[in-house]
């Protein structure tokens, strides 16, 4: 579905980001995997190569615009283009609304919302010049349906949903598609931390899943693959829930 395309996956050390990179590589893309954790990136790139895929790694501090711009420039210098960008950053900062510090709020918003802004600003000039491209941002169900212990992340997700639509509208004339995938509860160590924190903060039920099972990282990765592929060539500016129907709103 993505033969020969150059895809930059940011946040590739996380449970969802790792699987996204593997699925895109298995679909024929050359993936450039980025995160702050070099050891995890090395293992991921080696695993993709061992499975017959193509992967490069580039450590990245998404909080540093100069580093983000430099990484994009390096990819284009080596590969000649960037066909697609996937943003899959998340932070495990949860807690009581009255106890979370300003610094924790800033850390989440800077890494996720502003971080996504930095990476999109880094790749969009190249995509405009080459006449097209695709971006998929990973937000989360909390952007529409808040979880009491996860309000910083939910607020960032809501903003990611909005900015994705705005950037999609602004750049569709250049043949660039921008979409967002909003996962619900996904099996991972991070979700277990959210569950425990939410039960402590609110005493309520854990975040609701549906279809009688938890989601898996593969479910999110397949949605990303479709949105990046030509099968979704007429799709831009959407927020796609991958939550088993668990969102209680329309």
Secondary structure as UniProt FT lines:
FT   TURN            3..4
FT   STRAND          6..10
FT   TURN            11..13
FT   HELIX           15..26
FT   TURN            27..28
FT   STRAND          30..34
FT   HELIX           38..50
FT   TURN            51..52
FT   STRAND          54..57
FT   TURN            62..63
FT   HELIX           65..79
FT   STRAND          84..87
FT   TURN            97..99
FT   HELIX           102..109
FT   HELIX           110..114
FT   HELIX           115..130
FT   STRAND          133..138
FT   HELIX           141..143
FT   HELIX           148..150
FT   HELIX           151..171
FT   HELIX           172..174
FT   STRAND          176..183
FT   HELIX           189..202
FT   TURN            211..212
FT   HELIX           217..228
FT   HELIX           230..232
FT   TURN            233..234
FT   STRAND          239..242
FT   TURN            244..245
//
